[in-house]
């Protein structure tokens, strides 16, 4: 679980746009699903994707830490990334 406090630079922004920047490898539909299934909340309450962030809001992200580590591994900066799975 991660908690992010909204600062003055991020206030006044829609939560889905903020999360797109924060979770740069997550697709828009994945962010929508996280909001819809209450894996991402604001001030411990479910919010819609059109919610406007206010100063000192706390975004609660209930996603496994493996997701953040995996997202960091696949950040390629536009280069092709090959992923191999072995059984």
Buried (B, 14 or more C-beta within 10 A) or exposed (E): EEEBEBEEEBBEBBBBBBBBEBBEBBEEEBBBEBBEEEBBBBEEEEBEBEBEBEEEBEBBBEBEEEBBEEBEEEEEEEEEEEEEEEE
